[in-house]
Amino acid sequence: MTDEFVRALVVESDLVVGVATTTGVCARAQRQHDLAATSAVALGRLMTGTVLTGLLPQSGAAVSLQILTNGRIRQVFADITDSGHVRGYIRPPDLGIPPLSETQRLGRRTLAHAMGDGILSMIRTADADPCVQSSIELLTGEIDEDLEDFFGRSDQVASAVALDVLLDADDRVRVAGGVLVQAQPSADLQRLEATRAAIADGGFAEMLAETSDARELLRRLFATAKEIDATPLEWKCRCSQERVVTSLRVIEVSELAEMVAKGDEVEVTCDFCAAEYKVTPREIEEVYTAIIKAQV
Ligand SMILES: [Zn+2]
């Protein structure tokens, strides 16, 4: 079954709902980065959260989420375009903490103990507008609980979020998906609370274990939900020679000047897809010259 995002309205409760199935995207990420269990679950949850955050508001903005922590998972990053192209990476990729209990082996795994203290940041970039970044401290490190806290505190939108990646006995991604429910101005907040209770603490993971069909998940959550639209999801990297050269602009000018003086070719590897690029001395010099001109 292909991955997709389905947006729906629960009219009588004034709730907007996004359901995403991301098994293919998460399995692809596991193969791409050779992820061990804990890393696969953490990156999968963040990628699924990025899908829901990016596609639910219909804003046309690209969204990226990043978590930086002082724990064993140091960094998780994921982004999505408005056309449903998702990608991400995690450091370290090879973290495989054994499940805390036998029921966790195939069910919802705990991430908090791998995270420590950290920051969740969200960047929204629309074509016409400059990017908007907001950050909060992690609430628990489970990612879905942190994202729910982010919507409440940073966006001031009452929300319920569940994200999960279930593994098989060989620690490979078996099924993945998530749900984001957000209150509209005259929402039935009791219903939102009841939904939060139903999907929290592994409730959504149990649903995922039974079905990986986005519309079936939606029906189980809200029998009366009306689908608005759907977006197919795909793991896709957007790196290119041009973007790699552009990314040199964030390097300190003094360092760029040194690179120009050395006159060597620079090799850059894409964090997302491991594609390798060679930046020529001439391209480095052009970036350097453009920055110097802009400063005058
Ligand atoms: Zn790439």
Boltz pocket constraint, residues with backbone or C-beta under 6 A from the ligand:
constraints:
  - pocket:
      binder: B
      contacts: [[A, 237], [A, 238], [A, 239], [A, 270], [A, 271], [A, 272], [A, 273], [A, 274], [A, 275]]
      max_distance: 6.0
